[in-house]
Amino acid sequence: MEMIGTYLRLPKSALRRMKALAAAHDKSLAQLVREAIGKTYDIDASLEPAIAADDPFNRLIGSLRSGRKDGSAKHDGVIYGR
């Protein structure tokens, strides 16, 4: 799905509360806004791509292990060797 950025002006107190909600739910502020749009106006604004259930590559998701415990924290070094 192609995404386009936009500028949104909010009252400071509303933004502060939304950021706190996003953090509490382990989501980005943008994801929280997309979900609110979907619930309020019944518009699918999610980032989730349509995944074909019969796609053989879907079986690979989560099936590979590297044995590294710090891969997410040091992913640039792991991937690019830096």
Phi and psi in radians as a Rosetta constraint file:
Dihedral C 1 N 2 CA 2 C 2 CIRCULARHARMONIC -1.341 0.35
Dihedral N 2 CA 2 C 2 N 3 CIRCULARHARMONIC 2.308 0.35
Dihedral C 2 N 3 CA 3 C 3 CIRCULARHARMONIC -1.961 0.35
Dihedral N 3 CA 3 C 3 N 4 CIRCULARHARMONIC 2.508 0.35
Dihedral C 3 N 4 CA 4 C 4 CIRCULARHARMONIC -2.191 0.35
Dihedral N 4 CA 4 C 4 N 5 CIRCULARHARMONIC 2.321 0.35
Dihedral C 4 N 5 CA 5 C 5 CIRCULARHARMONIC -1.365 0.35
Dihedral N 5 CA 5 C 5 N 6 CIRCULARHARMONIC 2.692 0.35
Dihedral C 5 N 6 CA 6 C 6 CIRCULARHARMONIC -2.550 0.35
Dihedral N 6 CA 6 C 6 N 7 CIRCULARHARMONIC 2.807 0.35
Dihedral C 6 N 7 CA 7 C 7 CIRCULARHARMONIC -1.745 0.35
Dihedral N 7 CA 7 C 7 N 8 CIRCULARHARMONIC 2.263 0.35
Dihedral C 7 N 8 CA 8 C 8 CIRCULARHARMONIC -2.261 0.35
Dihedral N 8 CA 8 C 8 N 9 CIRCULARHARMONIC 2.181 0.35
Dihedral C 8 N 9 CA 9 C 9 CIRCULARHARMONIC -1.746 0.35
Dihedral N 9 CA 9 C 9 N 10 CIRCULARHARMONIC 2.243 0.35
Dihedral C 9 N 10 CA 10 C 10 CIRCULARHARMONIC -2.307 0.35
Dihedral N 10 CA 10 C 10 N 11 CIRCULARHARMONIC 2.674 0.35
Dihedral C 10 N 11 CA 11 C 11 CIRCULARHARMONIC -1.073 0.35
Dihedral N 11 CA 11 C 11 N 12 CIRCULARHARMONIC 2.513 0.35
Dihedral C 11 N 12 CA 12 C 12 CIRCULARHARMONIC -0.962 0.35
Dihedral N 12 CA 12 C 12 N 13 CIRCULARHARMONIC -0.725 0.35
Dihedral C 12 N 13 CA 13 C 13 CIRCULARHARMONIC -1.159 0.35
Dihedral N 13 CA 13 C 13 N 14 CIRCULARHARMONIC -0.667 0.35
Dihedral C 13 N 14 CA 14 C 14 CIRCULARHARMONIC -1.161 0.35
Dihedral N 14 CA 14 C 14 N 15 CIRCULARHARMONIC -0.755 0.35
Dihedral C 14 N 15 CA 15 C 15 CIRCULARHARMONIC -1.095 0.35
Dihedral N 15 CA 15 C 15 N 16 CIRCULARHARMONIC -0.743 0.35
Dihedral C 15 N 16 CA 16 C 16 CIRCULARHARMONIC -1.059 0.35
Dihedral N 16 CA 16 C 16 N 17 CIRCULARHARMONIC -0.765 0.35
Dihedral C 16 N 17 CA 17 C 17 CIRCULARHARMONIC -1.188 0.35
Dihedral N 17 CA 17 C 17 N 18 CIRCULARHARMONIC -0.675 0.35
Dihedral C 17 N 18 CA 18 C 18 CIRCULARHARMONIC -1.162 0.35
Dihedral N 18 CA 18 C 18 N 19 CIRCULARHARMONIC -0.691 0.35
Dihedral C 18 N 19 CA 19 C 19 CIRCULARHARMONIC -1.107 0.35
Dihedral N 19 CA 19 C 19 N 20 CIRCULARHARMONIC -0.692 0.35
Dihedral C 19 N 20 CA 20 C 20 CIRCULARHARMONIC -1.135 0.35
Dihedral N 20 CA 20 C 20 N 21 CIRCULARHARMONIC -0.734 0.35
Dihedral C 20 N 21 CA 21 C 21 CIRCULARHARMONIC -1.102 0.35
Dihedral N 21 CA 21 C 21 N 22 CIRCULARHARMONIC -0.768 0.35
Dihedral C 21 N 22 CA 22 C 22 CIRCULARHARMONIC -1.048 0.35
Dihedral N 22 CA 22 C 22 N 23 CIRCULARHARMONIC -0.790 0.35
Dihedral C 22 N 23 CA 23 C 23 CIRCULARHARMONIC -1.127 0.35
Dihedral N 23 CA 23 C 23 N 24 CIRCULARHARMONIC -0.710 0.35
Dihedral C 23 N 24 CA 24 C 24 CIRCULARHARMONIC -1.119 0.35
Dihedral N 24 CA 24 C 24 N 25 CIRCULARHARMONIC -0.509 0.35
Dihedral C 24 N 25 CA 25 C 25 CIRCULARHARMONIC -1.774 0.35
Dihedral N 25 CA 25 C 25 N 26 CIRCULARHARMONIC 0.171 0.35
Dihedral C 25 N 26 CA 26 C 26 CIRCULARHARMONIC 0.937 0.35
Dihedral N 26 CA 26 C 26 N 27 CIRCULARHARMONIC 0.841 0.35
Dihedral C 26 N 27 CA 27 C 27 CIRCULARHARMONIC -2.268 0.35
Dihedral N 27 CA 27 C 27 N 28 CIRCULARHARMONIC 2.823 0.35
Dihedral C 27 N 28 CA 28 C 28 CIRCULARHARMONIC -1.419 0.35
Dihedral N 28 CA 28 C 28 N 29 CIRCULARHARMONIC 2.799 0.35
Dihedral C 28 N 29 CA 29 C 29 CIRCULARHARMONIC -1.063 0.35
Dihedral N 29 CA 29 C 29 N 30 CIRCULARHARMONIC -0.708 0.35
Dihedral C 29 N 30 CA 30 C 30 CIRCULARHARMONIC -1.066 0.35
Dihedral N 30 CA 30 C 30 N 31 CIRCULARHARMONIC -0.721 0.35
Dihedral C 30 N 31 CA 31 C 31 CIRCULARHARMONIC -1.123 0.35
Dihedral N 31 CA 31 C 31 N 32 CIRCULARHARMONIC -0.703 0.35
Dihedral C 31 N 32 CA 32 C 32 CIRCULARHARMONIC -1.062 0.35
Dihedral N 32 CA 32 C 32 N 33 CIRCULARHARMONIC -0.742 0.35
Dihedral C 32 N 33 CA 33 C 33 CIRCULARHARMONIC -1.147 0.35
Dihedral N 33 CA 33 C 33 N 34 CIRCULARHARMONIC -0.764 0.35
Dihedral C 33 N 34 CA 34 C 34 CIRCULARHARMONIC -1.056 0.35
Dihedral N 34 CA 34 C 34 N 35 CIRCULARHARMONIC -0.724 0.35
Dihedral C 34 N 35 CA 35 C 35 CIRCULARHARMONIC -1.142 0.35
Dihedral N 35 CA 35 C 35 N 36 CIRCULARHARMONIC -0.692 0.35
Dihedral C 35 N 36 CA 36 C 36 CIRCULARHARMONIC -1.116 0.35
Dihedral N 36 CA 36 C 36 N 37 CIRCULARHARMONIC -0.706 0.35
Dihedral C 36 N 37 CA 37 C 37 CIRCULARHARMONIC -1.063 0.35
Dihedral N 37 CA 37 C 37 N 38 CIRCULARHARMONIC -0.788 0.35
Dihedral C 37 N 38 CA 38 C 38 CIRCULARHARMONIC -1.082 0.35
Dihedral N 38 CA 38 C 38 N 39 CIRCULARHARMONIC -0.776 0.35
Dihedral C 38 N 39 CA 39 C 39 CIRCULARHARMONIC -1.256 0.35
Dihedral N 39 CA 39 C 39 N 40 CIRCULARHARMONIC -0.644 0.35
Dihedral C 39 N 40 CA 40 C 40 CIRCULARHARMONIC -1.381 0.35
Dihedral N 40 CA 40 C 40 N 41 CIRCULARHARMONIC -0.743 0.35
Dihedral C 40 N 41 CA 41 C 41 CIRCULARHARMONIC -2.010 0.35
Dihedral N 41 CA 41 C 41 N 42 CIRCULARHARMONIC 0.105 0.35
Dihedral C 41 N 42 CA 42 C 42 CIRCULARHARMONIC 0.950 0.35
Dihedral N 42 CA 42 C 42 N 43 CIRCULARHARMONIC 0.780 0.35
Dihedral C 42 N 43 CA 43 C 43 CIRCULARHARMONIC -2.034 0.35
Dihedral N 43 CA 43 C 43 N 44 CIRCULARHARMONIC 2.182 0.35
Dihedral C 43 N 44 CA 44 C 44 CIRCULARHARMONIC -1.300 0.35
Dihedral N 44 CA 44 C 44 N 45 CIRCULARHARMONIC 1.858 0.35
Dihedral C 44 N 45 CA 45 C 45 CIRCULARHARMONIC -2.043 0.35
Dihedral N 45 CA 45 C 45 N 46 CIRCULARHARMONIC 0.386 0.35
Dihedral C 45 N 46 CA 46 C 46 CIRCULARHARMONIC -1.352 0.35
Dihedral N 46 CA 46 C 46 N 47 CIRCULARHARMONIC 2.856 0.35
Dihedral C 46 N 47 CA 47 C 47 CIRCULARHARMONIC -1.614 0.35
Dihedral N 47 CA 47 C 47 N 48 CIRCULARHARMONIC -0.111 0.35
Dihedral C 47 N 48 CA 48 C 48 CIRCULARHARMONIC -1.183 0.35
Dihedral N 48 CA 48 C 48 N 49 CIRCULARHARMONIC 2.056 0.35
Dihedral C 48 N 49 CA 49 C 49 CIRCULARHARMONIC -1.307 0.35
Dihedral N 49 CA 49 C 49 N 50 CIRCULARHARMONIC 2.711 0.35
Dihedral C 49 N 50 CA 50 C 50 CIRCULARHARMONIC -1.238 0.35
Dihedral N 50 CA 50 C 50 N 51 CIRCULARHARMONIC 2.145 0.35
Dihedral C 50 N 51 CA 51 C 51 CIRCULARHARMONIC -1.930 0.35
Dihedral N 51 CA 51 C 51 N 52 CIRCULARHARMONIC 2.169 0.35
Dihedral C 51 N 52 CA 52 C 52 CIRCULARHARMONIC -1.264 0.35
Dihedral N 52 CA 52 C 52 N 53 CIRCULARHARMONIC 2.190 0.35
Dihedral C 52 N 53 CA 53 C 53 CIRCULARHARMONIC -1.101 0.35
Dihedral N 53 CA 53 C 53 N 54 CIRCULARHARMONIC -0.508 0.35
Dihedral C 53 N 54 CA 54 C 54 CIRCULARHARMONIC -1.615 0.35
Dihedral N 54 CA 54 C 54 N 55 CIRCULARHARMONIC 0.150 0.35
Dihedral C 54 N 55 CA 55 C 55 CIRCULARHARMONIC -1.261 0.35
Dihedral N 55 CA 55 C 55 N 56 CIRCULARHARMONIC 2.096 0.35
Dihedral C 55 N 56 CA 56 C 56 CIRCULARHARMONIC -1.095 0.35
Dihedral N 56 CA 56 C 56 N 57 CIRCULARHARMONIC -0.423 0.35
Dihedral C 56 N 57 CA 57 C 57 CIRCULARHARMONIC -1.207 0.35
Dihedral N 57 CA 57 C 57 N 58 CIRCULARHARMONIC -0.372 0.35
Dihedral C 57 N 58 CA 58 C 58 CIRCULARHARMONIC -1.092 0.35
Dihedral N 58 CA 58 C 58 N 59 CIRCULARHARMONIC -0.461 0.35
Dihedral C 58 N 59 CA 59 C 59 CIRCULARHARMONIC -1.201 0.35
Dihedral N 59 CA 59 C 59 N 60 CIRCULARHARMONIC -0.343 0.35
Dihedral C 59 N 60 CA 60 C 60 CIRCULARHARMONIC -1.353 0.35
Dihedral N 60 CA 60 C 60 N 61 CIRCULARHARMONIC -0.403 0.35
Dihedral C 60 N 61 CA 61 C 61 CIRCULARHARMONIC -1.058 0.35
Dihedral N 61 CA 61 C 61 N 62 CIRCULARHARMONIC 2.085 0.35
Dihedral C 61 N 62 CA 62 C 62 CIRCULARHARMONIC 1.356 0.35
Dihedral N 62 CA 62 C 62 N 63 CIRCULARHARMONIC 0.075 0.35
Dihedral C 62 N 63 CA 63 C 63 CIRCULARHARMONIC -1.635 0.35
Dihedral N 63 CA 63 C 63 N 64 CIRCULARHARMONIC -0.226 0.35
Dihedral C 63 N 64 CA 64 C 64 CIRCULARHARMONIC -1.764 0.35
Dihedral N 64 CA 64 C 64 N 65 CIRCULARHARMONIC 2.494 0.35
Dihedral C 64 N 65 CA 65 C 65 CIRCULARHARMONIC -2.321 0.35
Dihedral N 65 CA 65 C 65 N 66 CIRCULARHARMONIC 2.436 0.35
Dihedral C 65 N 66 CA 66 C 66 CIRCULARHARMONIC -1.795 0.35
Dihedral N 66 CA 66 C 66 N 67 CIRCULARHARMONIC -0.315 0.35
Dihedral C 66 N 67 CA 67 C 67 CIRCULARHARMONIC 1.532 0.35
Dihedral N 67 CA 67 C 67 N 68 CIRCULARHARMONIC -0.141 0.35
Dihedral C 67 N 68 CA 68 C 68 CIRCULARHARMONIC -1.355 0.35
Dihedral N 68 CA 68 C 68 N 69 CIRCULARHARMONIC 2.457 0.35
Dihedral C 68 N 69 CA 69 C 69 CIRCULARHARMONIC -1.746 0.35
Dihedral N 69 CA 69 C 69 N 70 CIRCULARHARMONIC -0.281 0.35
Dihedral C 69 N 70 CA 70 C 70 CIRCULARHARMONIC -2.009 0.35
Dihedral N 70 CA 70 C 70 N 71 CIRCULARHARMONIC 0.340 0.35
Dihedral C 70 N 71 CA 71 C 71 CIRCULARHARMONIC -1.068 0.35
Dihedral N 71 CA 71 C 71 N 72 CIRCULARHARMONIC -0.651 0.35
Dihedral C 71 N 72 CA 72 C 72 CIRCULARHARMONIC -1.292 0.35
Dihedral N 72 CA 72 C 72 N 73 CIRCULARHARMONIC -0.598 0.35
Dihedral C 72 N 73 CA 73 C 73 CIRCULARHARMONIC -1.346 0.35
Dihedral N 73 CA 73 C 73 N 74 CIRCULARHARMONIC -0.507 0.35
Dihedral C 73 N 74 CA 74 C 74 CIRCULARHARMONIC -2.156 0.35
Dihedral N 74 CA 74 C 74 N 75 CIRCULARHARMONIC 0.704 0.35
Dihedral C 74 N 75 CA 75 C 75 CIRCULARHARMONIC -1.110 0.35
Dihedral N 75 CA 75 C 75 N 76 CIRCULARHARMONIC -0.595 0.35
Dihedral C 75 N 76 CA 76 C 76 CIRCULARHARMONIC -1.080 0.35
Dihedral N 76 CA 76 C 76 N 77 CIRCULARHARMONIC -0.789 0.35
Dihedral C 76 N 77 CA 77 C 77 CIRCULARHARMONIC -1.162 0.35
Dihedral N 77 CA 77 C 77 N 78 CIRCULARHARMONIC -0.669 0.35
Dihedral C 77 N 78 CA 78 C 78 CIRCULARHARMONIC -1.159 0.35
Dihedral N 78 CA 78 C 78 N 79 CIRCULARHARMONIC -0.790 0.35
Dihedral C 78 N 79 CA 79 C 79 CIRCULARHARMONIC -1.361 0.35
Dihedral N 79 CA 79 C 79 N 80 CIRCULARHARMONIC -0.830 0.35
Dihedral C 79 N 80 CA 80 C 80 CIRCULARHARMONIC -1.775 0.35
Dihedral N 80 CA 80 C 80 N 81 CIRCULARHARMONIC -0.089 0.35
Dihedral C 80 N 81 CA 81 C 81 CIRCULARHARMONIC 1.291 0.35
Dihedral N 81 CA 81 C 81 N 82 CIRCULARHARMONIC 0.441 0.35
